[in-house]
């Protein structure tokens, strides 16, 4: 830790907290606290969606996986890029129009309203799934924060987790969705700069293509798809590509679509977001690949810190402080969004619908802030308790859980006119159960658990739809109106 790095970090924290304080008094209703009043512009929507998606694993987990396992792990990046593009193309516009038509501000509430579930089970089970997997997801970001502060400040891992968590919790608690989105705009810009600048500088230091090629000879970067290991390699590739399936069920990304100011703004956001993701994922892969030529072994033996040590190796301390702040940006931009979604699940989907239906707007906002604190404490406890696990391993479980539970439901909600609430509920439960069982019996070592979970959800919906079809005339008319609006705005 140098003085320039310390000053950069302190200045960065001050900016984030300043944004939180600025938006503190602008949250008069729960819709403003959780969705920003559906007034987000194109750039804010695009960078907020992608910065909240690409957490600490983008700058630490993915480069570490490339450094350790070779370019075969780059299939993860390819799957994520395809998934991002399809999510914007297939989901964003229809979801924005549909959630406004149903007046829904959370994903579980949307599913309940869209399928006309009279029991409330879709909302309750959905909120419970979000509570479980998002708490795990948030803990992965705190693990990344712990590793960053541990390496940069020389403090213990436990103290590092608590420092990072306290800052994130404070500005999310104060500013809600508006603070989260505007900090994401700033953080997303900083992330993509770091992902371009650092590997460009490190490429020369590593000796160019010749040096990197020599370095990669130390590792098995080429995975054979023939011979006795061919089937295993093929399953590994499918598992990596399957990360893209998770996008359709990630509430913290889908809420960005719901918050856009208009469908026209959303179309502009799509172009910005896809370009940002392409550059960012390419930069992350480059960091891991170039890192092999730069370091025979990562100092300390933790491969997920390869970007941190690369920054120290190739940049001036002042520039290095800014680049390290970019890693913190990636971590914070996701955790704040996850905490807000957890808050929405506990307030809008449970507190306001079950405990106190007539709660005043300010009371609901206060309840949301309290929920942020409570869920943050659980995530902190998890992060402190899983010290030995990698960031990517923890993210993989949470990502798969949300994708398998919600992904097919969102697609059927937007593209299937006759899907019933019974089919949607059967799909959600089946997908989640299959995913958990697959993980628990150890089959995820062969095939990423999102694949069987997503497939089981999809099949359960198809089968149930053959016996129970959607016949509510209001729901059918609403579906037709949304399609008319979306296609009318596109023409």
C-alpha positions in Angstrom: 0.0 0.0 0.0 1.4 3.4 -1.1 0.2 6.9 -0.2 -1.1 7.5 -3.7 -3.2 4.3 -3.6 -4.5 5.2 -0.2 -5.5 8.7 -1.3 -7.2 7.3 -4.4 -9.3 4.8 -2.3 -10.3 7.4 0.2 -11.4 9.8 -2.6 -13.3 7.0 -4.2 -15.2 6.2 -1.0 -16.1 9.9 -0.5 -17.6 10.0 -4.0 -19.8 6.9 -3.4 -21.0 8.1 0.0 -21.7 11.6 -1.5 -23.9 10.0 -4.1 -25.8 8.1 -1.4 -26.4 11.2 0.7 -27.5 13.2 -2.4 -30.3 10.7 -3.2 -31.3 10.1 0.4 -34.2 12.6 0.3 -35.3 11.7 -3.2 -36.9 8.4 -2.2 -40.4 9.3 -1.2 -42.0 6.0 -2.3 -41.0 2.4 -2.5 -41.1 2.6 -6.3 -38.5 5.4 -6.2 -36.4 3.5 -3.7 -36.5 0.2 -5.6 -36.9 1.3 -9.3 -35.9 5.0 -9.3 -39.4 6.0 -10.4 -38.8 4.3 -13.8 -36.9 7.3 -15.1 -33.5 6.0 -16.0 -31.8 7.2 -19.1 -30.0 5.1 -21.8 -26.5 5.3 -20.5 -27.4 4.9 -16.9 -29.6 1.9 -17.7 -27.0 0.2 -19.9 -23.9 0.6 -17.6 -25.9 0.0 -14.4 -27.3 -3.3 -15.9 -23.9 -4.5 -16.9 -21.9 -3.2 -13.9 -24.3 -4.8 -11.6 -23.9 -8.0 -13.6 -20.1 -8.1 -13.8 -19.1 -8.3 -10.2 -15.7 -9.0 -8.6 -15.5 -12.2 -10.5 -15.0 -10.3 -13.8 -11.8 -8.7 -12.6 -10.7 -11.4 -10.2 -12.6 -14.7 -10.6 -12.5 -15.0 -14.5 -8.9 -13.8 -15.0 -7.9 -16.2 -12.2 -9.7 -19.1 -13.9 -8.0 -18.3 -17.3 -4.6 -18.0 -15.5 -5.0 -21.3 -13.7 -6.9 -23.4 -16.2 -6.0 -21.9 -19.6 -7.9 -20.5 -22.5 -10.5 -23.4 -22.3 -12.1 -21.3 -19.6 -12.6 -18.5 -22.1 -15.8 -20.4 -23.1 -17.3 -18.9 -20.0 -16.8 -15.4 -21.4 -18.3 -16.5 -24.8 -21.4 -17.9 -23.0 -21.8 -14.7 -21.0 -21.5 -12.5 -24.0 -24.1 -14.5 -26.0 -26.4 -14.6 -22.9 -26.1 -10.8 -22.4 -27.0 -10.1 -26.0 -30.0 -12.4 -26.0 -31.2 -11.0 -22.7 -31.3 -7.5 -24.1 -32.8 -8.6 -27.5 -35.4 -11.0 -26.2 -36.3 -9.8 -22.7 -35.6 -6.1 -22.1 -38.3 -4.4 -24.1 -41.1 -6.8 -23.4 -40.3 -6.9 -19.7 -40.3 -3.1 -19.5 -43.7 -2.8 -21.2 -45.2 -5.7 -19.3 -44.1 -4.6 -15.8 -45.5 -1.2 -16.4 -48.8 -2.7 -17.6 -49.1 -4.9 -14.5 -47.7 -2.1 -12.3 -45.1 -4.5 -10.9 -41.8 -3.3 -9.4 -40.2 -6.7 -8.4 -39.8 -9.9 -10.4 -41.9 -12.1 -8.0 -44.8 -9.6 -8.1 -44.6 -9.5 -11.9 -44.8 -13.3 -12.1 -47.8 -13.3 -9.8 -49.6 -10.6 -11.8 -48.6 -11.9 -15.2 -49.9 -15.4 -14.6 -52.8 -14.3 -12.4 -51.8 -16.4 -9.4 -54.7 -16.2 -6.9 -52.7 -18.1 -4.1 -49.6 -15.8 -3.9 -47.4 -18.8 -4.1 -45.4 -17.6 -7.1 -44.6 -14.4 -5.3 -43.8 -16.1 -1.9 -41.7 -18.9 -3.3 -39.9 -16.5 -5.7 -39.1 -14.1 -2.9 -37.7 -17.1 -0.8 -35.5 -18.2 -3.8 -34.1 -14.7 -4.2 -33.4 -14.5 -0.4 -31.4 -17.7 -0.4 -29.4 -17.3 -3.6 -28.8 -13.5 -3.5 -27.5 -13.8 0.1 -25.0 -16.3 -1.3 -24.3 -14.1 -4.3 -23.7 -11.0 -2.1 -21.3 -13.0 0.1 -19.1 -13.7 -3.1 -18.7 -10.0 -3.6 -17.6 -9.5 0.0 -15.1 -12.3 -0.4 -13.7 -10.4 -3.4 -13.6 -7.2 -1.3 -11.8 -9.1 1.4 -9.1 -10.3 -1.0 -8.7 -6.9 -2.5 -8.3 -5.0 0.8 -6.2 -7.8 2.2 -3.7 -7.5 -0.7 -3.8 -3.7 -0.9 -3.9 -2.6 2.7 -2.2 -5.5 4.4 -5.1 -6.0 6.8 -6.6 -9.3 7.8 -9.2 -10.9 5.6 -11.9 -10.5 8.3 -11.2 -6.8 8.7 -11.1 -6.4 4.9 -14.5 -7.9 4.5 -16.0 -5.7 7.2 -14.5 -2.5 5.8 -15.8 -3.2 2.2 -19.2 -4.3 3.5 -19.7 -1.2 5.7 -19.1 1.2 2.8 -21.4 -0.7 0.4 -24.2 -1.1 2.9 -24.1 2.6 3.9 -24.6 4.2 0.5 -27.2 1.5 -0.5 -29.1 2.1 2.7 -29.1 5.8 2.1 -29.7 6.3 -1.6 -31.6 3.2 -2.8 -31.9 2.5 -6.5 -31.0 6.0 -7.7 -27.7 5.9 -5.8 -27.0 2.4 -7.0 -27.6 3.2 -10.6 -25.6 6.5 -10.6 -22.7 4.8 -8.8 -22.9 2.0 -11.3 -22.5 4.5 -14.2 -19.3 5.8 -12.6 -18.1 2.3 -11.7 -18.9 0.8 -15.0 -16.9 3.4 -16.8 -13.9 2.9 -14.5 -14.1 -0.9 -14.9 -13.9 -0.9 -18.7 -11.0 1.6 -18.6 -9.0 -0.7 -16.3 -9.8 -3.8 -18.4 -8.4 -2.1 -21.5 -5.4 -0.1 -20.0 -3.8 -2.7 -17.7 -3.6 -5.7 -20.1 -2.3 -3.3 -22.8 0.5 -2.2 -20.5 1.2 -5.8 -19.3 1.4 -7.2 -22.8 4.7 -5.4 -23.5 6.0 -6.2 -20.0 5.3 -9.9 -20.5 7.4 -9.9 -23.7 4.6 -9.7 -26.3 3.2 -12.7 -28.0 6.6 -14.6 -27.8 6.8 -14.2 -24.0 3.2 -15.1 -23.5 3.6 -18.2 -25.7 6.6 -19.3 -23.7 4.7 -18.8 -20.5 1.7 -20.7 -21.7 3.9 -23.7 -22.3 3.9 -24.1 -18.5 0.2 -24.9 -18.6 -2.2 -27.1 -20.6 -4.0 -24.4 -22.5 -5.3 -26.7 -25.2 -8.0 -29.1 -24.2 -8.3 -32.2 -26.4 -11.8 -33.0 -27.7 -10.7 -36.4 -29.0 -9.6 -39.6 -27.3 -10.6 -40.8 -23.8 -10.9 -37.2 -22.4 -13.0 -36.0 -25.3 -16.4 -36.4 -23.6 -15.2 -34.7 -20.4 -13.8 -31.8 -22.4 -17.1 -31.5 -24.3 -19.1 -31.4 -21.1 -16.7 -28.8 -19.7 -17.3 -26.6 -22.7 -21.1 -27.0 -22.4 -20.9 -26.1 -18.7 -18.9 -23.0 -19.5 -21.2 -21.8 -22.3 -24.2 -22.5 -20.1 -23.3 -19.5 -17.9 -25.2 -17.5 -20.6 -28.5 -19.2 -19.6 -28.4 -17.5 -16.2 -29.1 -14.0 -17.6 -32.8 -14.6 -18.1 -33.3 -15.1 -14.4 -31.2 -12.5 -12.7 -33.5 -10.1 -10.8 -30.7 -7.4 -10.3 -30.3 -7.2 -14.1 -34.0 -7.5 -15.0 -34.9 -4.6 -12.7 -32.7 -2.4 -14.8 -34.9 -3.1 -17.8 -38.0 -2.3 -15.7 -36.5 1.0 -14.6 -35.8 2.4 -18.1 -37.5 5.7 -18.9 -39.0 4.4 -22.2 -38.7 1.7 -24.8 -36.8 4.0 -27.1 -34.2 4.6 -24.3 -34.0 0.9 -23.8 -33.1 0.3 -27.5 -30.2 2.7 -27.2 -29.1 1.1 -23.9 -28.9 -2.3 -25.6 -26.3 -1.1 -28.1 -24.2 0.5 -25.3 -24.5 -2.5 -23.0 -23.5 -5.1 -25.6 -20.5 -3.1 -26.7 -19.4 -2.7 -23.0 -19.7 -6.4 -22.3 -17.7 -7.4 -25.3 -14.8 -5.1 -24.4 -14.9 -6.0 -20.7 -15.0 -9.8 -21.2 -12.2 -9.6 -23.8 -10.1 -7.6 -21.3 -10.7 -10.1 -18.5 -9.6 -13.0 -20.6 -6.6 -11.0 -21.8 -5.6 -10.4 -18.2 -5.6 -14.1 -17.3 -3.8 -15.0 -20.5 -1.1 -12.3 -20.3 -0.7 -13.0 -16.6 0.7 -16.5 -17.4 3.6 -14.8 -19.3 4.1 -12.2 -16.7 4.0 -14.4 -13.6 5.3 -18.0 -13.3 3.4 -18.1 -10.0 1.1 -15.5 -8.5 2.6 -14.0 -5.3 0.9 -15.6 -2.3 -0.4 -18.5 -4.5 -4.0 -17.1 -4.9 -4.6 -17.1 -8.7 -7.7 -14.8 -8.3 -5.3 -12.0 -7.3 -3.5 -12.0 -10.7 -5.0 -8.7 -11.8 -4.1 -7.0 -8.5 -0.5 -8.0 -8.8 -0.5 -7.1 -12.5 -1.6 -3.6 -11.6 1.3 -3.2 -9.1 3.7 -4.6 -11.7 2.9 -2.4 -14.7 1.4 0.9 -13.4 2.5 4.0 -11.6 1.2 4.1 -8.0 -1.3 6.9 -8.8 -2.6 5.1 -11.8 -2.5 1.8 -9.9 -4.8 3.3 -7.2 -7.4 4.1 -9.8 -7.1 0.7 -11.3 -7.5 -1.0 -7.9 -10.6 1.2 -7.4 -11.9 -0.3 -10.6 -11.8 -3.7 -9.0 -13.6 -2.3 -6.0 -16.1 -0.8 -8.5 -16.9 -4.2 -9.9 -17.4 -5.6 -6.5 -19.6 -2.8 -5.2 -21.7 -2.3 -8.3 -23.1 -5.9 -7.9 -23.4 -6.1 -4.1 -25.4 -2.9 -3.9 -27.8 -4.2 -6.5 -28.2 -7.5 -4.8 -28.9 -5.9 -1.5 -31.6 -3.8 -3.1 -33.2 -6.8 -4.7 -33.1 -8.6 -1.4 -34.7 -5.6 0.2 -37.4 -5.5 -2.4 -38.1 -9.2 -1.9 -38.6 -8.7 1.8 -40.6 -5.4 1.6 -42.7 -5.4 -1.6 -43.1 -9.1 -1.9 -43.6 -10.0 1.8 -43.9 -7.0 4.2 -46.4 -5.0 2.2 -48.3 -7.9 0.8 -48.5 -10.1 3.9 -47.7 -8.2 7.1 -49.0 -4.7 6.6 -50.9 -4.0 3.4 -51.9 -0.4 4.4 -48.3 0.7 5.3 -47.5 4.3 4.4 -44.9 4.9 1.6 -42.3 6.3 4.1 -42.8 3.3 6.3 -42.3 0.8 3.5 -39.1 2.7 2.5 -37.9 2.5 6.1 -38.7 -1.2 6.1 -36.6 -1.6 2.9 -33.6 0.1 4.5 -33.9 -2.2 7.6 -34.0 -5.2 5.3 -30.8 -4.0 3.6 -29.1 -4.0 7.0 -30.4 -7.4 8.0 -29.5 -9.2 4.8 -26.1 -7.5 4.7 -25.3 -9.0 8.1 -26.1 -12.5 6.9 -24.0 -12.0 3.7 -21.1 -10.8 5.9 -21.3 -13.8 8.1 -21.3 -16.1 5.1 -18.3 -14.3 3.6 -16.4 -14.6 6.8 -17.3 -18.3 7.0 -16.2 -19.4 3.5 -12.6 -18.1 3.5 -11.2 -21.0 1.5 -13.6 -20.9 -1.4 -12.9 -19.1 -4.7 -15.0 -16.2 -5.8 -16.0 -18.0 -9.0 -17.2 -21.1 -7.1 -19.6 -19.1 -4.9 -20.9 -17.0 -7.8 -21.5 -20.1 -9.9 -23.9 -21.6 -7.4 -25.9 -18.3 -6.9 -26.0 -17.6 -10.6 -27.2 -21.1 -11.4 -29.8 -21.0 -8.7 -31.4 -17.8 -9.9 -31.1 -18.8 -13.6 -32.7 -22.2 -13.1 -35.5 -20.9 -10.9 -36.5 -17.8 -12.9 -35.1 -18.0 -16.4 -37.7 -20.2 -18.1 -40.5 -18.4 -16.2 -39.4 -15.1 -17.6 -39.3 -16.4 -21.2 -42.7 -18.1 -20.9 -44.1 -15.0 -19.3 -43.0 -12.9 -22.3 -43.5 -15.3 -25.1 -46.2 -17.8 -24.1 -49.8 -16.5 -24.1 -51.4 -19.6 -22.6 -49.0 -20.5 -19.8 -50.8 -20.9 -16.4 -49.7 -20.0 -12.9 -49.7 -23.7 -12.0 -47.2 -24.4 -14.8 -45.0 -21.5 -13.7 -45.0 -22.6 -10.1 -44.3 -26.2 -11.1 -41.4 -25.0 -13.2 -39.9 -22.8 -10.5 -40.0 -25.5 -7.9 -38.8 -28.3 -10.2 -35.9 -26.3 -11.5 -34.7 -25.3 -8.1 -35.0 -28.8 -6.6 -33.2 -30.4 -9.5 -30.4 -27.8 -9.3 -29.9 -28.3 -5.6 -29.9 -32.2 -5.8 -27.5 -32.1 -8.8 -25.1 -30.0 -6.8 -25.4 -32.0 -3.6 -24.7 -35.4 -5.2 -21.6 -34.1 -6.8 -22.7 -34.2 -10.5 -21.8 -30.5 -10.9 -18.2 -31.7 -11.3 -19.2 -33.2 -14.6 -21.9 -30.7 -15.8 -22.7 -27.2 -14.5 -25.9 -27.5 -12.4 -27.7 -24.7 -14.3 -28.1 -27.0 -17.3 -30.2 -29.7 -15.7 -32.0 -27.1 -13.5 -33.0 -24.9 -16.4 -34.0 -27.8 -18.5 -36.1 -29.3 -15.7 -37.9 -26.0 -15.2 -38.6 -25.7 -18.9 -39.9 -29.2 -19.3 -42.1 -28.9 -16.1 -43.8 -25.8 -17.6 -44.4 -27.5 -20.9 -45.8 -30.7 -19.3 -48.1 -28.8 -16.9 -49.3 -26.5 -19.7 -50.7 -29.6 -21.5 -53.1 -30.2 -18.6 -53.7 -26.6 -17.2 -53.9 -23.7 -19.7 -54.3 -20.0 -19.1 -57.9 -19.1 -19.7 -58.3 -15.8 -17.9 -59.6 -13.3 -20.5 -58.0 -10.4 -18.7 -54.6 -12.0 -18.7 -54.9 -13.0 -22.4 -56.0 -9.5 -23.4 -53.2 -7.9 -21.4 -50.7 -10.1 -23.2 -52.0 -9.0 -26.6 -51.9 -5.3 -25.5 -48.2 -5.6 -24.5 -47.2 -7.2 -27.7 -49.1 -4.5 -29.7 -47.3 -1.8 -27.7 -43.8 -3.3 -28.1 -44.2 -4.0 -31.8 -45.9 -0.7 -32.4 -43.0 1.2 -30.8 -40.5 -0.8 -32.8 -42.2 0.0 -36.2 
